Structure formats: C-alpha cells, structure tokens
Amino acid sequence: MTTLKVMVTGASLGAGVSKKSGTPKPYQMANVTYLAVAESFQNEDHNIQRCGLTEKQIPMVYTNELFKQFTTVTFPAELELILQPDPQNPTRNVVTDFKG
C-alpha cells in the first residue's frame, strides 16, 4: 500500500458509450483531481515557465461506494489517498480509499 497526501479538489465517476472511433464502445472512468506545484518545461524547441499550482488527475477504482465517500468531503480538502496497483495495469496505481 502506498499513500499520497495532497489537496484534493474533486472526484469524478462516469460511464457511457464512446462513438469517436465510429464503432460504439462502452467506457468507464473514475478520477480524483488534486493540486500540485506547477512545473516548468524546457527542451530544445520549447521553454514554458510556470509558477503556482496546477490540477492533476489520478485514476481511482470504479465503484459507487468510493465515489459516495468523496461526495461527503468539503472541497478543497487535504486528504491522504490510499493507492494500490491497478489490476488492469500493475505499472500504475489507482486510488482505492482515502483518509481525511
């Protein structure tokens, strides 16, 4: 188990049918949005300077129970997100719970 203590600004849970590829394809998505320090980016073609905060997203398990827990939070809120390996892709983590 890994944890991530961040300032959470919200959570989203959704499902539907995407028609972008021409063939309808069902999808599910669940994310937690949090604030992170804005990072500058520079390479040989770009020089983008940033300061302040930016919103980032991390996937969460797709369950109504976890989303319902997030609906009780007053945002923004400093939360400790509990992360586990994603069963569909063990190289990344997903939020499975949180502590206030």
Secondary structure per residue as TSV (DSSP state, phi and psi in degrees):
chain	resnum	aa	ss	phi	psi
A	1	M	-	360.0	136.4
A	2	T	E	-122.0	151.3
A	3	T	E	-126.3	158.7
A	4	L	E	-140.6	113.7
A	5	K	E	-94.4	115.0
A	6	V	E	-143.7	167.4
A	7	M	E	-90.2	105.2
A	8	V	E	-86.0	135.3
A	9	T	E	-107.9	-10.2
A	10	G	E	167.9	177.3
A	11	A	E	-143.9	153.2
A	12	S	E	-138.9	147.9
A	13	L	E	-141.0	128.5
A	14	G	E	-156.3	160.3
A	15	A	E	-152.9	156.8
A	16	G	E	177.6	-158.6
A	17	V	E	-128.3	119.3
A	18	S	E	-87.1	135.3
A	19	K	-	-115.8	14.1
A	20	K	T	-61.3	-40.0
A	21	S	T	-84.5	2.0
A	22	G	S	96.9	-45.2
A	23	T	S	-94.1	121.4
A	24	P	-	-55.9	133.4
A	25	K	E	-137.1	123.1
A	26	P	E	-67.9	148.6
A	27	Y	E	-141.8	158.5
A	28	Q	E	-135.0	144.0
A	29	M	E	-145.1	144.6
A	30	A	E	-150.2	124.0
A	31	N	E	-139.9	153.4
A	32	V	E	-113.0	132.2
A	33	T	E	-104.8	133.7
A	34	Y	E	-141.9	165.3
A	35	L	E	-93.7	141.1
A	36	A	E	-139.2	158.2
A	37	V	E	-64.6	131.2
A	38	A	-	-68.5	133.1
A	39	E	-	-111.3	138.3
A	40	S	-	-73.7	158.7
A	41	F	E	-134.0	131.2
A	42	Q	E	-146.8	133.6
A	43	N	-	-146.5	-167.1
A	44	E	S	-67.1	-22.0
A	45	D	S	-105.5	-15.7
A	46	H	-	-136.9	147.4
A	47	N	E	-141.7	95.8
A	48	I	E	-112.8	114.6
A	49	Q	-	-96.5	134.1
A	50	R	-	-133.5	151.3
A	51	C	-	-143.3	163.0
A	52	G	S	90.7	-146.7
A	53	L	E	-119.8	155.9
A	54	T	E	-136.2	152.6
A	55	E	E	-86.8	137.3
A	56	K	E	-126.4	162.6
A	57	Q	E	-124.8	146.7
A	58	I	E	-130.4	138.0
A	59	P	E	-68.9	150.1
A	60	M	B	-125.4	163.0
A	61	V	-	-62.7	146.6
A	62	Y	-	-88.1	88.5
A	63	T	-	-139.5	139.7
A	64	N	H	-65.3	-30.9
A	65	E	H	-63.6	-47.7
A	66	L	H	-65.8	-43.3
A	67	F	H	-60.9	-40.0
A	68	K	H	-61.2	-36.6
A	69	Q	H	-61.2	-41.4
A	70	F	H	-65.7	-29.2
A	71	T	T	-68.1	-14.6
A	72	T	T	-89.3	-5.5
A	73	V	S	-86.0	141.1
A	74	T	-	-93.1	114.6
A	75	F	S	-93.3	150.4
A	76	P	S	-72.4	152.6
A	77	A	E	-143.6	135.9
A	78	E	E	-79.0	116.4
A	79	L	E	-128.0	152.1
A	80	E	E	-100.4	107.7
A	81	L	E	-81.2	134.4
A	82	I	E	-99.0	123.7
A	83	L	E	-114.0	144.6
A	84	Q	E	-135.2	157.2
A	85	P	E	-60.8	139.9
A	86	D	E	-70.7	122.1
A	87	P	T	-60.4	-28.1
A	88	Q	T	-80.5	-22.7
A	89	N	E	-153.5	87.7
A	90	P	E	-61.9	-8.7
A	91	T	E	-81.0	-6.3
A	92	R	E	-127.7	160.2
A	93	N	E	-104.0	155.4
A	94	V	E	-129.8	151.4
A	95	V	E	-73.7	128.5
A	96	T	E	-115.5	-13.7
A	97	D	E	-171.7	178.0
A	98	F	E	-156.1	161.4
A	99	K	E	-124.4	142.3
A	100	G	-	-81.1	360.0
